[in-house]
Amino acid sequence: MKLFKKTYWLITPFLIVVFMLLLDKVFNVKEIVINTTIAVSLAYILSPKVKIVEKQNGEEEQIKWLFFKKVINKEL
């Protein structure tokens, strides 16, 4: 979980690259605009969402992901 707290921002670009390769090689989508639009949309939906919340002991980042049931807290 500590690694995820440090590198959650790398998931979105990684997902974009994976979806672009998948659309290009598997589904043979050759139009770059359509390929990029679909890949970025899917990556945005599946990437973790970050919200800054003010608590009594200071600000915290809350990281919520589609596949995790818990919210991950990271102190700023």
mmCIF file of the N, C-alpha and C atoms, coordinates in Angstrom:
data_MODEL
# 
_entry.id   MODEL 
# 
loop_
_atom_site.group_PDB 
_atom_site.id 
_atom_site.type_symbol 
_atom_site.label_atom_id 
_atom_site.label_alt_id 
_atom_site.label_comp_id 
_atom_site.label_asym_id 
_atom_site.label_entity_id 
_atom_site.label_seq_id 
_atom_site.pdbx_PDB_ins_code 
_atom_site.Cartn_x 
_atom_site.Cartn_y 
_atom_site.Cartn_z 
_atom_site.occupancy 
_atom_site.B_iso_or_equiv 
_atom_site.pdbx_formal_charge 
_atom_site.auth_seq_id 
_atom_site.auth_comp_id 
_atom_site.auth_asym_id 
_atom_site.auth_atom_id 
_atom_site.pdbx_PDB_model_num 
ATOM 1   N N  . MET A 1 1  ? 0.815   -1.183 0.000   1.00 0.00 ? 1  MET A N  1 
ATOM 2   C CA . MET A 1 1  ? 0.000   0.000  0.000   1.00 0.00 ? 1  MET A CA 1 
ATOM 3   C C  . MET A 1 1  ? 0.864   1.255  0.000   1.00 0.00 ? 1  MET A C  1 
ATOM 4   N N  . LYS A 1 2  ? 2.045   1.196  0.607   1.00 0.00 ? 2  LYS A N  1 
ATOM 5   C CA . LYS A 1 2  ? 2.925   2.358  0.622   1.00 0.00 ? 2  LYS A CA 1 
ATOM 6   C C  . LYS A 1 2  ? 3.387   2.709  -0.788  1.00 0.00 ? 2  LYS A C  1 
ATOM 7   N N  . LEU A 1 3  ? 3.658   1.698  -1.598  1.00 0.00 ? 3  LEU A N  1 
ATOM 8   C CA . LEU A 1 3  ? 4.065   1.947  -2.978  1.00 0.00 ? 3  LEU A CA 1 
ATOM 9   C C  . LEU A 1 3  ? 2.933   2.589  -3.766  1.00 0.00 ? 3  LEU A C  1 
ATOM 10  N N  . PHE A 1 4  ? 1.708   2.149  -3.537  1.00 0.00 ? 4  PHE A N  1 
ATOM 11  C CA . PHE A 1 4  ? 0.554   2.721  -4.223  1.00 0.00 ? 4  PHE A CA 1 
ATOM 12  C C  . PHE A 1 4  ? 0.363   4.185  -3.834  1.00 0.00 ? 4  PHE A C  1 
ATOM 13  N N  . LYS A 1 5  ? 0.596   4.525  -2.567  1.00 0.00 ? 5  LYS A N  1 
ATOM 14  C CA . LYS A 1 5  ? 0.454   5.906  -2.119  1.00 0.00 ? 5  LYS A CA 1 
ATOM 15  C C  . LYS A 1 5  ? 1.462   6.824  -2.795  1.00 0.00 ? 5  LYS A C  1 
ATOM 16  N N  . LYS A 1 6  ? 2.638   6.296  -3.128  1.00 0.00 ? 6  LYS A N  1 
ATOM 17  C CA . LYS A 1 6  ? 3.684   7.114  -3.743  1.00 0.00 ? 6  LYS A CA 1 
ATOM 18  C C  . LYS A 1 6  ? 3.542   7.204  -5.257  1.00 0.00 ? 6  LYS A C  1 
ATOM 19  N N  . THR A 1 7  ? 3.009   6.174  -5.890  1.00 0.00 ? 7  THR A N  1 
ATOM 20  C CA . THR A 1 7  ? 3.034   6.124  -7.354  1.00 0.00 ? 7  THR A CA 1 
ATOM 21  C C  . THR A 1 7  ? 1.656   6.037  -7.997  1.00 0.00 ? 7  THR A C  1 
ATOM 22  N N  . TYR A 1 8  ? 0.605   6.485  -7.320  1.00 0.00 ? 8  TYR A N  1 
ATOM 23  C CA . TYR A 1 8  ? -0.734  6.399  -7.887  1.00 0.00 ? 8  TYR A CA 1 
ATOM 24  C C  . TYR A 1 8  ? -0.867  7.263  -9.145  1.00 0.00 ? 8  TYR A C  1 
ATOM 25  N N  . TRP A 1 9  ? -0.088  8.333  -9.252  1.00 0.00 ? 9  TRP A N  1 
ATOM 26  C CA . TRP A 1 9  ? -0.180  9.230  -10.404 1.00 0.00 ? 9  TRP A CA 1 
ATOM 27  C C  . TRP A 1 9  ? 0.381   8.598  -11.679 1.00 0.00 ? 9  TRP A C  1 
ATOM 28  N N  . LEU A 1 10 ? 1.113   7.504  -11.575 1.00 0.00 ? 10 LEU A N  1 
ATOM 29  C CA . LEU A 1 10 ? 1.646   6.816  -12.755 1.00 0.00 ? 10 LEU A CA 1 
ATOM 30  C C  . LEU A 1 10 ? 0.631   5.882  -13.407 1.00 0.00 ? 10 LEU A C  1 
ATOM 31  N N  . ILE A 1 11 ? -0.467  5.614  -12.742 1.00 0.00 ? 11 ILE A N  1 
ATOM 32  C CA . ILE A 1 11 ? -1.434  4.650  -13.262 1.00 0.00 ? 11 ILE A CA 1 
ATOM 33  C C  . ILE A 1 11 ? -2.135  5.178  -14.513 1.00 0.00 ? 11 ILE A C  1 
ATOM 34  N N  . THR A 1 12 ? -2.515  6.446  -14.524 1.00 0.00 ? 12 THR A N  1 
ATOM 35  C CA . THR A 1 12 ? -3.241  7.005  -15.667 1.00 0.00 ? 12 THR A CA 1 
ATOM 36  C C  . THR A 1 12 ? -2.429  6.963  -16.964 1.00 0.00 ? 12 THR A C  1 
ATOM 37  N N  . PRO A 1 13 ? -1.175  7.453  -16.992 1.00 0.00 ? 13 PRO A N  1 
ATOM 38  C CA . PRO A 1 13 ? -0.411  7.350  -18.245 1.00 0.00 ? 13 PRO A CA 1 
ATOM 39  C C  . PRO A 1 13 ? -0.162  5.902  -18.669 1.00 0.00 ? 13 PRO A C  1 
ATOM 40  N N  . PHE A 1 14 ? 0.050   5.029  -17.688 1.00 0.00 ? 14 PHE A N  1 
ATOM 41  C CA . PHE A 1 14 ? 0.256   3.617  -18.003 1.00 0.00 ? 14 PHE A CA 1 
ATOM 42  C C  . PHE A 1 14 ? -0.998  3.019  -18.648 1.00 0.00 ? 14 PHE A C  1 
ATOM 43  N N  . LEU A 1 15 ? -2.162  3.338  -18.106 1.00 0.00 ? 15 LEU A N  1 
ATOM 44  C CA . LEU A 1 15 ? -3.414  2.843  -18.675 1.00 0.00 ? 15 LEU A CA 1 
ATOM 45  C C  . LEU A 1 15 ? -3.653  3.393  -20.078 1.00 0.00 ? 15 LEU A C  1 
ATOM 46  N N  . ILE A 1 16 ? -3.295  4.644  -20.316 1.00 0.00 ? 16 ILE A N  1 
ATOM 47  C CA . ILE A 1 16 ? -3.450  5.221  -21.653 1.00 0.00 ? 16 ILE A CA 1 
ATOM 48  C C  . ILE A 1 16 ? -2.612  4.453  -22.660 1.00 0.00 ? 16 ILE A C  1 
ATOM 49  N N  . VAL A 1 17 ? -1.365  4.169  -22.319 1.00 0.00 ? 17 VAL A N  1 
ATOM 50  C CA . VAL A 1 17 ? -0.485  3.429  -23.227 1.00 0.00 ? 17 VAL A CA 1 
ATOM 51  C C  . VAL A 1 17 ? -1.013  2.018  -23.465 1.00 0.00 ? 17 VAL A C  1 
ATOM 52  N N  . VAL A 1 18 ? -1.453  1.360  -22.413 1.00 0.00 ? 18 VAL A N  1 
ATOM 53  C CA . VAL A 1 18 ? -1.972  -0.009 -22.546 1.00 0.00 ? 18 VAL A CA 1 
ATOM 54  C C  . VAL A 1 18 ? -3.210  -0.036 -23.437 1.00 0.00 ? 18 VAL A C  1 
ATOM 55  N N  . PHE A 1 19 ? -4.141  0.889  -23.212 1.00 0.00 ? 19 PHE A N  1 
ATOM 56  C CA . PHE A 1 19 ? -5.357  0.914  -24.025 1.00 0.00 ? 19 PHE A CA 1 
ATOM 57  C C  . PHE A 1 19 ? -5.067  1.290  -25.471 1.00 0.00 ? 19 PHE A C  1 
ATOM 58  N N  . MET A 1 20 ? -4.108  2.197  -25.698 1.00 0.00 ? 20 MET A N  1 
ATOM 59  C CA . MET A 1 20 ? -3.767  2.549  -27.087 1.00 0.00 ? 20 MET A CA 1 
ATOM 60  C C  . MET A 1 20 ? -3.166  1.355  -27.819 1.00 0.00 ? 20 MET A C  1 
ATOM 61  N N  . LEU A 1 21 ? -2.290  0.625  -27.148 1.00 0.00 ? 21 LEU A N  1 
ATOM 62  C CA . LEU A 1 21 ? -1.714  -0.570 -27.775 1.00 0.00 ? 21 LEU A CA 1 
ATOM 63  C C  . LEU A 1 21 ? -2.772  -1.637 -28.008 1.00 0.00 ? 21 LEU A C  1 
ATOM 64  N N  . LEU A 1 22 ? -3.657  -1.809 -27.051 1.00 0.00 ? 22 LEU A N  1 
ATOM 65  C CA . LEU A 1 22 ? -4.721  -2.794 -27.180 1.00 0.00 ? 22 LEU A CA 1 
ATOM 66  C C  . LEU A 1 22 ? -5.658  -2.461 -28.339 1.00 0.00 ? 22 LEU A C  1 
ATOM 67  N N  . LEU A 1 23 ? -6.048  -1.207 -28.439 1.00 0.00 ? 23 LEU A N  1 
ATOM 68  C CA . LEU A 1 23 ? -6.937  -0.797 -29.526 1.00 0.00 ? 23 LEU A CA 1 
ATOM 69  C C  . LEU A 1 23 ? -6.251  -0.900 -30.889 1.00 0.00 ? 23 LEU A C  1 
ATOM 70  N N  . ASP A 1 24 ? -4.961  -0.606 -30.920 1.00 0.00 ? 24 ASP A N  1 
ATOM 71  C CA . ASP A 1 24 ? -4.232  -0.643 -32.185 1.00 0.00 ? 24 ASP A CA 1 
ATOM 72  C C  . ASP A 1 24 ? -3.973  -2.072 -32.649 1.00 0.00 ? 24 ASP A C  1 
ATOM 73  N N  . LYS A 1 25 ? -3.523  -2.928 -31.759 1.00 0.00 ? 25 LYS A N  1 
ATOM 74  C CA . LYS A 1 25 ? -3.116  -4.285 -32.147 1.00 0.00 ? 25 LYS A CA 1 
ATOM 75  C C  . LYS A 1 25 ? -4.275  -5.282 -32.173 1.00 0.00 ? 25 LYS A C  1 
ATOM 76  N N  . VAL A 1 26 ? -5.133  -5.249 -31.174 1.00 0.00 ? 26 VAL A N  1 
ATOM 77  C CA . VAL A 1 26 ? -6.192  -6.251 -31.067 1.00 0.00 ? 26 VAL A CA 1 
ATOM 78  C C  . VAL A 1 26 ? -7.421  -5.865 -31.887 1.00 0.00 ? 26 VAL A C  1 
ATOM 79  N N  . PHE A 1 27 ? -7.871  -4.616 -31.726 1.00 0.00 ? 27 PHE A N  1 
ATOM 80  C CA . PHE A 1 27 ? -9.103  -4.194 -32.387 1.00 0.00 ? 27 PHE A CA 1 
ATOM 81  C C  . PHE A 1 27 ? -8.857  -3.500 -33.728 1.00 0.00 ? 27 PHE A C  1 
ATOM 82  N N  . ASN A 1 28 ? -7.602  -3.285 -34.090 1.00 0.00 ? 28 ASN A N  1 
ATOM 83  C CA . ASN A 1 28 ? -7.200  -2.690 -35.367 1.00 0.00 ? 28 ASN A CA 1 
ATOM 84  C C  . ASN A 1 28 ? -7.859  -1.338 -35.637 1.00 0.00 ? 28 ASN A C  1 
ATOM 85  N N  . VAL A 1 29 ? -7.899  -0.495 -34.622 1.00 0.00 ? 29 VAL A N  1 
ATOM 86  C CA . VAL A 1 29 ? -8.398  0.868  -34.787 1.00 0.00 ? 29 VAL A CA 1 
ATOM 87  C C  . VAL A 1 29 ? -7.220  1.691  -35.300 1.00 0.00 ? 29 VAL A C  1 
ATOM 88  N N  . LYS A 1 30 ? -7.281  2.118  -36.555 1.00 0.00 ? 30 LYS A N  1 
ATOM 89  C CA . LYS A 1 30 ? -6.152  2.817  -37.171 1.00 0.00 ? 30 LYS A CA 1 
ATOM 90  C C  . LYS A 1 30 ? -6.262  4.331  -37.102 1.00 0.00 ? 30 LYS A C  1 
ATOM 91  N N  . GLU A 1 31 ? -7.466  4.855  -36.865 1.00 0.00 ? 31 GLU A N  1 
ATOM 92  C CA . GLU A 1 31 ? -7.622  6.301  -36.731 1.00 0.00 ? 31 GLU A CA 1 
ATOM 93  C C  . GLU A 1 31 ? -7.050  6.738  -35.392 1.00 0.00 ? 31 GLU A C  1 
ATOM 94  N N  . ILE A 1 32 ? -6.028  7.590  -35.418 1.00 0.00 ? 32 ILE A N  1 
ATOM 95  C CA . ILE A 1 32 ? -5.332  7.980  -34.194 1.00 0.00 ? 32 ILE A CA 1 
ATOM 96  C C  . ILE A 1 32 ? -6.227  8.812  -33.270 1.00 0.00 ? 32 ILE A C  1 
ATOM 97  N N  . VAL A 1 33 ? -7.123  9.605  -33.841 1.00 0.00 ? 33 VAL A N  1 
ATOM 98  C CA . VAL A 1 33 ? -8.009  10.432 -33.011 1.00 0.00 ? 33 VAL A CA 1 
ATOM 99  C C  . VAL A 1 33 ? -8.993  9.561  -32.240 1.00 0.00 ? 33 VAL A C  1 
ATOM 100 N N  . ILE A 1 34 ? -9.583  8.607  -32.902 1.00 0.00 ? 34 ILE A N  1 
ATOM 101 C CA . ILE A 1 34 ? -10.531 7.700  -32.239 1.00 0.00 ? 34 ILE A CA 1 
ATOM 102 C C  . ILE A 1 34 ? -9.795  6.839  -31.215 1.00 0.00 ? 34 ILE A C  1 
ATOM 103 N N  . ASN A 1 35 ? -8.637  6.350  -31.585 1.00 0.00 ? 35 ASN A N  1 
ATOM 104 C CA . ASN A 1 35 ? -7.822  5.516  -30.705 1.00 0.00 ? 35 ASN A CA 1 
ATOM 105 C C  . ASN A 1 35 ? -7.458  6.275  -29.423 1.00 0.00 ? 35 ASN A C  1 
ATOM 106 N N  . THR A 1 36 ? -6.988  7.499  -29.573 1.00 0.00 ? 36 THR A N  1 
ATOM 107 C CA . THR A 1 36 ? -6.585  8.299  -28.417 1.00 0.00 ? 36 THR A CA 1 
ATOM 108 C C  . THR A 1 36 ? -7.779  8.674  -27.551 1.00 0.00 ? 36 THR A C  1 
ATOM 109 N N  . THR A 1 37 ? -8.888  9.036  -28.181 1.00 0.00 ? 37 THR A N  1 
ATOM 110 C CA . THR A 1 37 ? -10.078 9.429  -27.423 1.00 0.00 ? 37 THR A CA 1 
ATOM 111 C C  . THR A 1 37 ? -10.602 8.278  -26.568 1.00 0.00 ? 37 THR A C  1 
ATOM 112 N N  . ILE A 1 38 ? -10.694 7.112  -27.149 1.00 0.00 ? 38 ILE A N  1 
ATOM 113 C CA . ILE A 1 38 ? -11.176 5.946  -26.401 1.00 0.00 ? 38 ILE A CA 1 
ATOM 114 C C  . ILE A 1 38 ? -10.201 5.576  -25.286 1.00 0.00 ? 38 ILE A C  1 
ATOM 115 N N  . ALA A 1 39 ? -8.896  5.600  -25.577 1.00 0.00 ? 39 ALA A N  1 
ATOM 116 C CA . ALA A 1 39 ? -7.890  5.228  -24.579 1.00 0.00 ? 39 ALA A CA 1 
ATOM 117 C C  . ALA A 1 39 ? -7.873  6.195  -23.405 1.00 0.00 ? 39 ALA A C  1 
ATOM 118 N N  . VAL A 1 40 ? -7.935  7.489  -23.688 1.00 0.00 ? 40 VAL A N  1 
ATOM 119 C CA . VAL A 1 40 ? -7.918  8.485  -22.607 1.00 0.00 ? 40 VAL A CA 1 
ATOM 120 C C  . VAL A 1 40 ? -9.200  8.400  -21.782 1.00 0.00 ? 40 VAL A C  1 
ATOM 121 N N  . SER A 1 41 ? -10.330 8.187  -22.428 1.00 0.00 ? 41 SER A N  1 
ATOM 122 C CA . SER A 1 41 ? -11.593 8.068  -21.696 1.00 0.00 ? 41 SER A CA 1 
ATOM 123 C C  . SER A 1 41 ? -11.597 6.861  -20.762 1.00 0.00 ? 41 SER A C  1 
ATOM 124 N N  . LEU A 1 42 ? -11.166 5.726  -21.262 1.00 0.00 ? 42 LEU A N  1 
ATOM 125 C CA . LEU A 1 42 ? -11.105 4.524  -20.419 1.00 0.00 ? 42 LEU A CA 1 
ATOM 126 C C  . LEU A 1 42 ? -10.103 4.686  -19.282 1.00 0.00 ? 42 LEU A C  1 
ATOM 127 N N  . ALA A 1 43 ? -8.960  5.290  -19.560 1.00 0.00 ? 43 ALA A N  1 
ATOM 128 C CA . ALA A 1 43 ? -7.950  5.491  -18.516 1.00 0.00 ? 43 ALA A CA 1 
ATOM 129 C C  . ALA A 1 43 ? -8.459  6.439  -17.440 1.00 0.00 ? 43 ALA A C  1 
ATOM 130 N N  . TYR A 1 44 ? -9.195  7.472  -17.831 1.00 0.00 ? 44 TYR A N  1 
ATOM 131 C CA . TYR A 1 44 ? -9.748  8.405  -16.847 1.00 0.00 ? 44 TYR A CA 1 
ATOM 132 C C  . TYR A 1 44 ? -10.769 7.715  -15.947 1.00 0.00 ? 44 TYR A C  1 
ATOM 133 N N  . ILE A 1 45 ? -11.602 6.881  -16.524 1.00 0.00 ? 45 ILE A N  1 
ATOM 134 C CA . ILE A 1 45 ? -12.626 6.181  -15.740 1.00 0.00 ? 45 ILE A CA 1 
ATOM 135 C C  . ILE A 1 45 ? -11.988 5.189  -14.770 1.00 0.00 ? 45 ILE A C  1 
ATOM 136 N N  . LEU A 1 46 ? -10.944 4.504  -15.201 1.00 0.00 ? 46 LEU A N  1 
ATOM 137 C CA . LEU A 1 46 ? -10.346 3.453  -14.377 1.00 0.00 ? 46 LEU A CA 1 
ATOM 138 C C  . LEU A 1 46 ? -9.209  3.928  -13.479 1.00 0.00 ? 46 LEU A C  1 
ATOM 139 N N  . SER A 1 47 ? -8.789  5.179  -13.581 1.00 0.00 ? 47 SER A N  1 
ATOM 140 C CA . SER A 1 47 ? -7.676  5.664  -12.764 1.00 0.00 ? 47 SER A CA 1 
ATOM 141 C C  . SER A 1 47 ? -8.158  6.099  -11.387 1.00 0.00 ? 47 SER A C  1 
ATOM 142 N N  . PRO A 1 48 ? -7.255  6.138  -10.393 1.00 0.00 ? 48 PRO A N  1 
ATOM 143 C CA . PRO A 1 48 ? -7.645  6.555  -9.045  1.00 0.00 ? 48 PRO A CA 1 
ATOM 144 C C  . PRO A 1 48 ? -7.990  8.041  -8.997  1.00 0.00 ? 48 PRO A C  1 
ATOM 145 N N  . LYS A 1 49 ? -8.968  8.378  -8.181  1.00 0.00 ? 49 LYS A N  1 
ATOM 146 C CA . LYS A 1 49 ? -9.392  9.763  -7.993  1.00 0.00 ? 49 LYS A CA 1 
ATOM 147 C C  . LYS A 1 49 ? -8.803  10.272 -6.675  1.00 0.00 ? 49 LYS A C  1 
ATOM 148 N N  . VAL A 1 50 ? -8.296  11.495 -6.682  1.00 0.00 ? 50 VAL A N  1 
ATOM 149 C CA . VAL A 1 50 ? -7.655  12.077 -5.510  1.00 0.00 ? 50 VAL A CA 1 
ATOM 150 C C  . VAL A 1 50 ? -8.454  13.294 -5.064  1.00 0.00 ? 50 VAL A C  1 
ATOM 151 N N  . LYS A 1 51 ? -8.730  13.342 -3.765  1.00 0.00 ? 51 LYS A N  1 
ATOM 152 C CA . LYS A 1 51 ? -9.464  14.455 -3.188  1.00 0.00 ? 51 LYS A CA 1 
ATOM 153 C C  . LYS A 1 51 ? -8.696  14.930 -1.955  1.00 0.00 ? 51 LYS A C  1 
ATOM 154 N N  . ILE A 1 52 ? -8.539  16.244 -1.800  1.00 0.00 ? 52 ILE A N  1 
ATOM 155 C CA . ILE A 1 52 ? -7.877  16.798 -0.624  1.00 0.00 ? 52 ILE A CA 1 
ATOM 156 C C  . ILE A 1 52 ? -8.960  17.160 0.391   1.00 0.00 ? 52 ILE A C  1 
ATOM 157 N N  . VAL A 1 53 ? -8.803  16.598 1.608   1.00 0.00 ? 53 VAL A N  1 
ATOM 158 C CA . VAL A 1 53 ? -9.797  16.765 2.668   1.00 0.00 ? 53 VAL A CA 1 
ATOM 159 C C  . VAL A 1 53 ? -9.126  17.427 3.862   1.00 0.00 ? 53 VAL A C  1 
ATOM 160 N N  . GLU A 1 54 ? -9.805  18.417 4.445   1.00 0.00 ? 54 GLU A N  1 
ATOM 161 C CA . GLU A 1 54 ? -9.311  19.090 5.641   1.00 0.00 ? 54 GLU A CA 1 
ATOM 162 C C  . GLU A 1 54 ? -9.796  18.338 6.869   1.00 0.00 ? 54 GLU A C  1 
ATOM 163 N N  . LYS A 1 55 ? -8.851  17.888 7.701   1.00 0.00 ? 55 LYS A N  1 
ATOM 164 C CA . LYS A 1 55 ? -9.187  17.195 8.943   1.00 0.00 ? 55 LYS A CA 1 
ATOM 165 C C  . LYS A 1 55 ? -8.631  17.990 10.120  1.00 0.00 ? 55 LYS A C  1 
ATOM 166 N N  . GLN A 1 56 ? -8.871  17.514 11.318  1.00 0.00 ? 56 GLN A N  1 
ATOM 167 C CA . GLN A 1 56 ? -8.416  18.231 12.512  1.00 0.00 ? 56 GLN A CA 1 
ATOM 168 C C  . GLN A 1 56 ? -6.899  18.326 12.587  1.00 0.00 ? 56 GLN A C  1 
ATOM 169 N N  . ASN A 1 57 ? -6.211  17.282 12.154  1.00 0.00 ? 57 ASN A N  1 
ATOM 170 C CA . ASN A 1 57 ? -4.753  17.269 12.262  1.00 0.00 ? 57 ASN A CA 1 
ATOM 171 C C  . ASN A 1 57 ? -4.072  17.726 10.968  1.00 0.00 ? 57 ASN A C  1 
ATOM 172 N N  . GLY A 1 58 ? -4.780  18.362 10.065  1.00 0.00 ? 58 GLY A N  1 
ATOM 173 C CA . GLY A 1 58 ? -4.182  18.885 8.837   1.00 0.00 ? 58 GLY A CA 1 
ATOM 174 C C  . GLY A 1 58 ? -4.855  18.338 7.594   1.00 0.00 ? 58 GLY A C  1 
ATOM 175 N N  . GLU A 1 59 ? -4.310  18.713 6.451   1.00 0.00 ? 59 GLU A N  1 
ATOM 176 C CA . GLU A 1 59 ? -4.871  18.257 5.183   1.00 0.00 ? 59 GLU A CA 1 
ATOM 177 C C  . GLU A 1 59 ? -4.414  16.835 4.871   1.00 0.00 ? 59 GLU A C  1 
ATOM 178 N N  . GLU A 1 60 ? -5.296  16.085 4.224   1.00 0.00 ? 60 GLU A N  1 
ATOM 179 C CA . GLU A 1 60 ? -4.984  14.721 3.788   1.00 0.00 ? 60 GLU A CA 1 
ATOM 180 C C  . GLU A 1 60 ? -5.487  14.530 2.370   1.00 0.00 ? 60 GLU A C  1 
ATOM 181 N N  . GLU A 1 61 ? -4.755  13.734 1.619   1.00 0.00 ? 61 GLU A N  1 
ATOM 182 C CA . GLU A 1 61 ? -5.234  13.307 0.306   1.00 0.00 ? 61 GLU A CA 1 
ATOM 183 C C  . GLU A 1 61 ? -5.982  11.999 0.493   1.00 0.00 ? 61 GLU A C  1 
ATOM 184 N N  . GLN A 1 62 ? -7.154  11.922 -0.076  1.00 0.00 ? 62 GLN A N  1 
ATOM 185 C CA . GLN A 1 62 ? -7.890  10.666 -0.075  1.00 0.00 ? 62 GLN A CA 1 
ATOM 186 C C  . GLN A 1 62 ? -7.857  10.114 -1.487  1.00 0.00 ? 62 GLN A C  1 
ATOM 187 N N  . ILE A 1 63 ? -7.340  8.904  -1.626  1.00 0.00 ? 63 ILE A N  1 
ATOM 188 C CA . ILE A 1 63 ? -7.225  8.251  -2.915  1.00 0.00 ? 63 ILE A CA 1 
ATOM 189 C C  . ILE A 1 63 ? -8.296  7.171  -2.986  1.00 0.00 ? 63 ILE A C  1 
ATOM 190 N N  . LYS A 1 64 ? -9.173  7.281  -3.967  1.00 0.00 ? 64 LYS A N  1 
ATOM 191 C CA . LYS A 1 64 ? -10.252 6.312  -4.126  1.00 0.00 ? 64 LYS A CA 1 
ATOM 192 C C  . LYS A 1 64 ? -10.151 5.727  -5.525  1.00 0.00 ? 64 LYS A C  1 
ATOM 193 N N  . TRP A 1 65 ? -10.231 4.414  -5.585  1.00 0.00 ? 65 TRP A N  1 
ATOM 194 C CA . TRP A 1 65 ? -10.095 3.730  -6.857  1.00 0.00 ? 65 TRP A CA 1 
ATOM 195 C C  . TRP A 1 65 ? -11.308 2.854  -7.082  1.00 0.00 ? 65 TRP A C  1 
ATOM 196 N N  . LEU A 1 66 ? -11.632 2.608  -8.318  1.00 0.00 ? 66 LEU A N  1 
ATOM 197 C CA . LEU A 1 66 ? -12.804 1.830  -8.681  1.00 0.00 ? 66 LEU A CA 1 
ATOM 198 C C  . LEU A 1 66 ? -12.747 0.418  -8.094  1.00 0.00 ? 66 LEU A C  1 
ATOM 199 N N  . PHE A 1 67 ? -11.546 -0.155 -7.980  1.00 0.00 ? 67 PHE A N  1 
ATOM 200 C CA . PHE A 1 67 ? -11.399 -1.542 -7.557  1.00 0.00 ? 67 PHE A CA 1 
ATOM 201 C C  . PHE A 1 67 ? -11.150 -1.713 -6.061  1.00 0.00 ? 67 PHE A C  1 
ATOM 202 N N  . PHE A 1 68 ? -10.931 -0.630 -5.321  1.00 0.00 ? 68 PHE A N  1 
ATOM 203 C CA . PHE A 1 68 ? -10.734 -0.707 -3.879  1.00 0.00 ? 68 PHE A CA 1 
ATOM 204 C C  . PHE A 1 68 ? -12.007 -0.274 -3.183  1.00 0.00 ? 68 PHE A C  1 
ATOM 205 N N  . LYS A 1 69 ? -12.381 -0.993 -2.137  1.00 0.00 ? 69 LYS A N  1 
ATOM 206 C CA . LYS A 1 69 ? -13.559 -0.600 -1.374  1.00 0.00 ? 69 LYS A CA 1 
ATOM 207 C C  . LYS A 1 69 ? -13.212 0.454  -0.336  1.00 0.00 ? 69 LYS A C  1 
ATOM 208 N N  . LYS A 1 70 ? -11.964 0.454  0.134   1.00 0.00 ? 70 LYS A N  1 
ATOM 209 C CA . LYS A 1 70 ? -11.532 1.420  1.143   1.00 0.00 ? 70 LYS A CA 1 
ATOM 210 C C  . LYS A 1 70 ? -10.966 2.668  0.484   1.00 0.00 ? 70 LYS A C  1 
ATOM 211 N N  . VAL A 1 71 ? -11.027 3.766  1.229   1.00 0.00 ? 71 VAL A N  1 
ATOM 212 C CA . VAL A 1 71 ? -10.374 4.997  0.815   1.00 0.00 ? 71 VAL A CA 1 
ATOM 213 C C  . VAL A 1 71 ? -8.984  4.990  1.429   1.00 0.00 ? 71 VAL A C  1 
ATOM 214 N N  . ILE A 1 72 ? -7.973  5.341  0.652   1.00 0.00 ? 72 ILE A N  1 
ATOM 215 C CA . ILE A 1 72 ? -6.593  5.358  1.124   1.00 0.00 ? 72 ILE A CA 1 
ATOM 216 C C  . ILE A 1 72 ? -6.248  6.792  1.495   1.00 0.00 ? 72 ILE A C  1 
ATOM 217 N N  . ASN A 1 73 ? -5.805  7.003  2.716   1.00 0.00 ? 73 ASN A N  1 
ATOM 218 C CA . ASN A 1 73 ? -5.460  8.351  3.196   1.00 0.00 ? 73 ASN A CA 1 
ATOM 219 C C  . ASN A 1 73 ? -3.960  8.546  3.116   1.00 0.00 ? 73 ASN A C  1 
ATOM 220 N N  . LYS A 1 74 ? -3.567  9.734  2.668   1.00 0.00 ? 74 LYS A N  1 
ATOM 221 C CA . LYS A 1 74 ? -2.161  10.096 2.612   1.00 0.00 ? 74 LYS A CA 1 
ATOM 222 C C  . LYS A 1 74 ? -2.026  11.504 3.164   1.00 0.00 ? 74 LYS A C  1 
ATOM 223 N N  . GLU A 1 75 ? -1.203  11.674 4.197   1.00 0.00 ? 75 GLU A N  1 
ATOM 224 C CA . GLU A 1 75 ? -1.013  12.987 4.793   1.00 0.00 ? 75 GLU A CA 1 
ATOM 225 C C  . GLU A 1 75 ? -0.143  13.841 3.894   1.00 0.00 ? 75 GLU A C  1 
ATOM 226 N N  . LEU A 1 76 ? -0.451  15.132 3.838   1.00 0.00 ? 76 LEU A N  1 
ATOM 227 C CA . LEU A 1 76 ? 0.354   16.061 3.038   1.00 0.00 ? 76 LEU A CA 1 
ATOM 228 C C  . LEU A 1 76 ? 1.463   16.655 3.853   1.00 0.00 ? 76 LEU A C  1 
# 
